[in-house]
Amino acid sequence: MKRIRFSVTYPDRLVHPFHRRIIDGGPLSRAELLMWSPTADATTLFWCDGGKNATAAAVAGIDSLLDTHFVESADGTYAFLRQDSYEFPAVLLDAIAAARVIFLTPVVFLDSGNIRFDAVGESTALSEFHDRLSTHGDLAIELVQEFERQTRSSRITDRQDSALEAAVSVGYYEVPRDGTIADIAAVLDCSTSTAGELVRKAEASVIRGYVGTTGDQ
Protein backbone atom coordinates (compact mmCIF):
# COMPACT_ATOMS: atom_id res chain seq x y z
CA MET A 1 0.00 0.00 0.00
CA LYS A 2 1.23 3.43 -0.96
CA ARG A 3 0.44 6.89 0.36
CA ILE A 4 0.80 9.69 -2.18
CA ARG A 5 0.49 13.44 -1.66
CA PHE A 6 -1.08 15.08 -4.68
CA SER A 7 -1.05 18.76 -5.58
CA VAL A 8 -3.63 20.05 -8.08
CA THR A 9 -4.71 23.38 -9.55
CA TYR A 10 -8.04 23.44 -11.38
CA PRO A 11 -9.19 25.79 -14.12
CA ASP A 12 -11.53 28.52 -12.88
CA ARG A 13 -14.67 26.70 -14.02
CA LEU A 14 -13.88 23.81 -11.62
CA VAL A 15 -12.90 25.90 -8.56
CA HIS A 16 -15.17 25.51 -5.52
CA PRO A 17 -16.85 28.82 -4.49
CA PHE A 18 -15.26 28.71 -1.02
CA HIS A 19 -11.81 28.21 -2.53
CA ARG A 20 -12.47 31.01 -5.01
CA ARG A 21 -13.00 33.43 -2.10
CA ILE A 22 -9.56 32.47 -0.76
CA ILE A 23 -7.89 32.75 -4.17
CA ASP A 24 -9.41 36.18 -4.85
CA GLY A 25 -7.57 37.66 -1.88
CA GLY A 26 -8.54 38.73 1.60
CA PRO A 27 -7.81 37.76 5.19
CA LEU A 28 -7.72 34.00 4.50
CA SER A 29 -4.79 32.33 2.75
CA ARG A 30 -5.37 28.72 3.81
CA ALA A 31 -8.31 26.45 4.64
CA GLU A 32 -8.10 22.81 5.67
CA LEU A 33 -10.94 20.33 5.29
CA LEU A 34 -10.57 18.27 8.46
CA MET A 35 -13.67 16.06 8.45
CA TRP A 36 -16.85 15.42 6.53
CA SER A 37 -19.95 13.45 7.41
CA PRO A 38 -21.35 10.67 5.18
CA THR A 39 -24.93 11.90 5.51
CA ALA A 40 -27.61 12.97 3.05
CA ASP A 41 -26.60 16.58 3.56
CA ALA A 42 -23.02 17.77 3.25
CA THR A 43 -21.59 18.39 6.73
CA THR A 44 -17.95 19.45 6.99
CA LEU A 45 -15.44 20.79 9.47
CA PHE A 46 -12.88 23.27 8.16
CA TRP A 47 -9.98 25.04 9.81
CA CYS A 48 -9.17 28.50 8.39
CA ASP A 49 -6.13 30.69 9.07
CA GLY A 50 -8.16 33.79 9.90
CA GLY A 51 -10.61 35.16 12.43
CA LYS A 52 -14.28 34.35 12.81
CA ASN A 53 -15.51 37.30 10.72
CA ALA A 54 -13.07 36.60 7.89
CA THR A 55 -14.08 32.94 7.83
CA ALA A 56 -17.78 33.80 7.86
CA ALA A 57 -17.29 36.18 4.94
CA ALA A 58 -15.44 33.52 2.95
CA VAL A 59 -18.06 30.79 3.41
CA ALA A 60 -20.85 33.23 2.55
CA GLY A 61 -20.09 32.53 -1.12
CA ILE A 62 -21.41 28.96 -0.79
CA ASP A 63 -24.95 28.97 -2.24
CA SER A 64 -25.87 25.56 -0.81
CA LEU A 65 -25.10 26.61 2.78
CA LEU A 66 -27.83 25.70 5.29
CA ASP A 67 -26.18 26.29 8.65
CA THR A 68 -22.84 27.41 10.12
CA HIS A 69 -21.06 27.46 13.44
CA PHE A 70 -17.67 29.07 14.05
CA VAL A 71 -15.19 28.49 16.88
CA GLU A 72 -12.13 30.73 17.12
CA SER A 73 -8.83 29.26 18.31
CA ALA A 74 -5.42 30.72 18.99
CA ASP A 75 -4.23 30.25 15.40
CA GLY A 76 -7.42 30.39 13.34
CA THR A 77 -11.09 29.46 13.20
CA TYR A 78 -12.93 26.15 13.02
CA ALA A 79 -15.98 26.25 10.75
CA PHE A 80 -18.78 23.70 10.95
CA LEU A 81 -20.70 23.88 7.67
CA ARG A 82 -23.93 22.14 6.67
CA GLN A 83 -24.91 22.31 3.00
CA ASP A 84 -27.51 20.61 0.81
CA SER A 85 -24.69 19.67 -1.61
CA TYR A 86 -20.91 19.85 -1.73
CA GLU A 87 -20.92 22.13 -4.84
CA PHE A 88 -17.91 20.40 -6.37
CA PRO A 89 -18.25 19.97 -10.17
CA ALA A 90 -19.73 16.65 -11.27
CA VAL A 91 -16.60 15.64 -13.21
CA LEU A 92 -14.50 15.90 -10.02
CA LEU A 93 -17.02 14.02 -7.90
CA ASP A 94 -17.16 11.31 -10.58
CA ALA A 95 -13.36 11.00 -10.55
CA ILE A 96 -13.38 10.66 -6.76
CA ALA A 97 -16.28 8.20 -6.75
CA ALA A 98 -14.59 6.01 -9.38
CA ALA A 99 -11.23 5.98 -7.60
CA ARG A 100 -10.25 2.74 -5.87
CA VAL A 101 -8.33 4.69 -3.21
CA ILE A 102 -8.99 6.29 0.15
CA PHE A 103 -8.54 10.03 0.67
CA LEU A 104 -7.02 11.27 3.91
CA THR A 105 -7.51 14.56 5.70
CA PRO A 106 -6.63 17.33 5.77
CA VAL A 107 -7.41 18.54 2.26
CA VAL A 108 -5.58 21.89 2.05
CA PHE A 109 -6.91 24.80 -0.02
CA LEU A 110 -4.35 27.57 -0.64
CA ASP A 111 -4.62 31.15 -1.92
CA SER A 112 -2.26 30.18 -4.75
CA GLY A 113 -5.14 28.15 -6.20
CA ASN A 114 -3.43 24.91 -5.23
CA ILE A 115 -5.08 22.00 -3.40
CA ARG A 116 -3.05 19.38 -1.53
CA PHE A 117 -4.34 16.01 -0.36
CA ASP A 118 -3.14 12.49 0.41
CA ALA A 119 -4.54 9.28 -1.06
CA VAL A 120 -3.88 5.68 -0.03
CA GLY A 121 -4.19 2.55 -2.14
CA GLU A 122 -2.44 0.07 -4.35
CA SER A 123 -0.01 1.47 -6.89
CA THR A 124 -2.19 0.59 -9.88
CA ALA A 125 -5.27 2.24 -8.36
CA LEU A 126 -3.32 5.37 -7.46
CA SER A 127 -1.89 5.52 -10.97
CA GLU A 128 -5.36 5.19 -12.52
CA PHE A 129 -6.69 7.97 -10.26
CA HIS A 130 -3.72 10.18 -11.17
CA ASP A 131 -4.35 9.70 -14.89
CA ARG A 132 -8.06 10.47 -14.54
CA LEU A 133 -7.73 13.55 -12.37
CA SER A 134 -4.88 14.97 -14.47
CA THR A 135 -7.36 15.44 -17.35
CA HIS A 136 -9.19 18.04 -15.25
CA GLY A 137 -6.35 20.06 -13.74
CA ASP A 138 -2.61 20.62 -13.35
CA LEU A 139 -1.73 17.63 -11.15
CA ALA A 140 1.61 16.83 -9.52
CA ILE A 141 2.93 14.29 -7.01
CA GLU A 142 4.73 15.83 -4.02
CA LEU A 143 5.42 12.81 -1.83
CA VAL A 144 5.33 9.01 -2.14
CA GLN A 145 5.75 6.71 0.84
CA GLU A 146 4.66 3.36 2.20
CA PHE A 147 1.37 3.52 4.08
CA GLU A 148 1.65 2.48 7.69
CA ARG A 149 -1.08 1.98 10.25
CA GLN A 150 0.21 3.83 13.27
CA THR A 151 -0.92 4.35 16.83
CA ARG A 152 0.56 7.54 18.19
CA SER A 153 1.65 7.77 21.79
CA SER A 154 1.78 11.55 21.51
CA ARG A 155 -0.92 14.04 20.69
CA ILE A 156 -0.03 16.33 17.81
CA THR A 157 -2.30 18.37 15.58
CA ASP A 158 -2.82 17.68 11.89
CA ARG A 159 -0.74 20.75 11.01
CA GLN A 160 2.11 19.59 13.26
CA ASP A 161 1.89 16.15 11.66
CA SER A 162 2.11 17.75 8.20
CA ALA A 163 5.13 19.75 9.36
CA LEU A 164 6.96 16.61 10.48
CA GLU A 165 6.12 14.85 7.21
CA ALA A 166 7.42 17.87 5.28
CA ALA A 167 10.57 17.86 7.40
CA VAL A 168 11.24 14.23 6.53
CA SER A 169 10.51 14.80 2.83
CA VAL A 170 13.04 17.67 2.53
CA GLY A 171 15.78 15.84 4.45
CA TYR A 172 15.59 17.92 7.62
CA TYR A 173 16.33 14.86 9.77
CA GLU A 174 19.05 13.42 7.54
CA VAL A 175 22.61 13.15 8.88
CA PRO A 176 24.10 15.44 7.78
CA ARG A 177 20.99 17.61 7.51
CA ASP A 178 19.92 18.38 3.93
CA GLY A 179 16.76 20.44 4.43
CA THR A 180 16.03 23.62 6.31
CA ILE A 181 13.05 25.22 8.04
CA ALA A 182 12.70 27.38 4.91
CA ASP A 183 12.34 24.20 2.85
CA ILE A 184 9.64 22.94 5.21
CA ALA A 185 7.85 26.30 4.97
CA ALA A 186 7.88 26.02 1.17
CA VAL A 187 6.20 22.60 1.30
CA LEU A 188 3.59 23.83 3.81
CA ASP A 189 3.19 27.17 1.98
CA CYS A 190 3.59 29.16 5.19
CA SER A 191 6.15 31.51 6.75
CA THR A 192 9.44 30.19 8.14
CA SER A 193 8.46 31.33 11.63
CA THR A 194 5.20 29.35 11.45
CA ALA A 195 7.00 26.27 10.08
CA GLY A 196 9.62 26.49 12.82
CA GLU A 197 6.96 26.76 15.52
CA LEU A 198 5.01 23.78 14.11
CA VAL A 199 8.14 21.60 13.99
CA ARG A 200 9.25 22.58 17.51
CA LYS A 201 5.83 21.90 19.04
CA ALA A 202 5.49 18.60 17.17
CA GLU A 203 8.96 17.48 18.25
CA ALA A 204 8.20 18.40 21.85
CA SER A 205 4.94 16.39 21.81
CA VAL A 206 6.58 13.37 20.20
CA ILE A 207 9.47 13.38 22.64
CA ARG A 208 7.20 13.79 25.66
CA GLY A 209 5.09 10.90 24.40
CA TYR A 210 8.14 8.74 23.80
CA VAL A 211 9.63 9.47 27.23
CA GLY A 212 6.30 8.79 28.89
CA THR A 213 5.90 5.48 27.06
CA THR A 214 9.41 4.23 27.75
CA GLY A 215 9.18 5.36 31.34
CA ASP A 216 6.18 3.10 31.90
CA GLN A 217 7.94 0.00 30.63
BELSULZI-V534903 format. One line per field, one symbol per residue. phi: phi as a letter, one per 30 degrees, with the letter a starting at -180 (. if undefined). psi: psi as a letter, one per 20 degrees, with the letter a starting at -180 (. if undefined). burial: + if it has 9 or more other C-alpha atoms within 8 Angstrom, else -. A space follows every 50 residues. Layout:
phi = ???
psi = ???
burial = ???
This chain:
phi = .cbbccbbbcdedcddedddddddjkdcbabbdcabcdcdcccbbccbdb dddddddddddddddcabbcbdbdclbcbcbbbcadideedddddddddc bccccdccccddjdbcacbbldeddddddedddddcadcbccabaddbdb cddccbdddddddddddddcidcdbddccbddddedddhbdddddddddd ddddddddddddddddd
psi = pqppoqpqpqqhijpqhghhhghiqahpipqpohqqpmrhropqoqpqlr rgggghhgiiiohjphqqppoqahjbppooppririjqqhhghghghipl rppqqqpppqiiiqppqqqpaqggghgggghghiiiropqphpprqppoq opiqoqrhhhghghgggghjkhjqorpgrrhhgghhgilrqhgggggggg hgggggggggghghhi.
burial = -+++++++++----+++++++++-+--+++++++++-----+++++++++ ++-+++-++-++-++--+-+-+---+++++++++---+---++-+---+- +--++++++++-++++++++++--++-+++-+++-++-+-+--+------ ---+-+---+++++-+++-++++---+++++++++--+---+-+++-++- ++--++++++--+----
